[in-house]
Amino acid sequence: MYLSWLLVMVLLTIIFCFSAQAYSSQITARYFGALNSVARKLAHLIEYGSLFSLLRFALSSTGRPVQAHRLALLSFSLCLLYAVSDELHQALVPGRTPSVADVLWDASGALIAWLLWQAWCWWKSVRARQEIDRRAGGG
């Protein structure tokens, strides 16, 4: 349980440090050139998709029985809250500006992770039903 929350804290710290980087767009432009914008948007998707996944796992390991969709909604809400606070933090960093579009990219990353999790749960339940049917049929 503690390890899952430690991983959440590590990722939150990484996101915070990236946001605290002054003039980061100019720095990443040196590495990615014409693909800078794409790379930065992909980073938003990956960071917040990972954050959703880690939060979802950490919340489910707290020991309290909670419905799965409530855990997912809480995880998504916490991602959104952190995304907004992250953009507000960027207002204090030289060469950075807060962006509603970035919050939407962050929310999209969390939403994609949520949808992938839902698809995995659905697939798992289908496979379990197929196994039950196979055993019931004697095959």
N, C-alpha and C positions, 0 to 999 in steps of 0.2 A: 504494500500500500504506500509506504513512504517513498519507495523508489519511483512510483508513478507520479507522485506529486513533485519529487525532485526533478524529474524530466520536464514537467510543466514549467517549473521555475527556471530551469536552464533555458528553455525555449523563449520564455518571456524576457529573460535577460538578454538573449541574443537579439531579439526583435528590438528591445530598448536600445541596445548598443548600435545597431544599424541605424536607428532613427536619430541617434545623437551625433552621427557622423556629419560634420559640417560639409556643405557643398558636395554631397554624395553623388548627385547626378553627374557632375563634371568628372568626378573620379571614376565612376563606372563607365562613362562614355569613352574613356581612354582604353578600357578593356574590351568593350562590346561594340564600339563604333556605331554603325547604322542600326544595329540590333539592340541598342541600349534601352530603348523604351520597352521593347518586347521582353528583354531579360528582367527588367525591373518589375513589370506586371506579372511575369511568371513567378518572380520571387514572392510577391504578395500572395499569389494563389498557393504556393507551396508552404509558405510560413503559416498561413492561417488554416490551411487544410491539415497541416501537421498539428497545429495547436488544437483544432477541434478534436482530432483523433486522440491526442494525449489527454485532453480534458475529459473526453467521453470515457476513456479507460480509467482515469484517476477517480472520477466520480462514481463509476460502477464498482470500484474496489474499496469504497468506504465502508462497506458492510451493511448498509441500510438497504432493504429491498425497495427499489423505486422502479416504476414502469420505464421501459427502455425509451419510449418516445419522449418522456419527460427529461431523462438524462440527456438526450440529444438536443432537445430544445434549450435546456439550461447551458449545455456546452456551446451551442450556437450563440446564445445571448451573451455569454461571457466573452466569446471571441469578438462579437460586435462591440461590446463595452470597451474591451482592450484596444480595438482598432480605433475607436473614437478618441480614447485617451492618448493613444500613440500619435494621432494626427495633431491633437492639441499640444502635445510635447514638442512636436516638430516646429510649432510656431515660435519656440524659444531658441531654436538652433539656427545659427547663421547659415544663410544660403538654402534654407529649407522653408517650405510653406505648407500649411495644412491643406488637405485636399479631400473633398467629399468623394471624388472619383476613386481615390485610394481606399477609402473606407468601403466603397462598393466592390472594389477588387478583393479586399480582405474578406468581406462577407461572401463573395463568390467562391473564394477558396474554401471557406468553412462549409458553405452549402454543397459544393462538389463533394467534399469529404463525407458530409451527411448522406448525400444521395448514394455514394459508393458503399457506405456502411449499410444503408437500407437495402441496396441490391444484394450485398453479401448475405444479409440476414434472410432475405427472400430465397436466395439460391440455396442456403443451408436448410431452410424449411422444406423446400421442394425435394432436395436430396434425401432428407429424413423420411418424407412421405413415400418416396420411391422405394426406399429400403424397407419400410414397413409393408408396403404392397408386395414387394418381392418376397419377403419372408412369409407373408400370409398366403401368397400364391404357391408356396412350396418350391419356388425357383431360385 
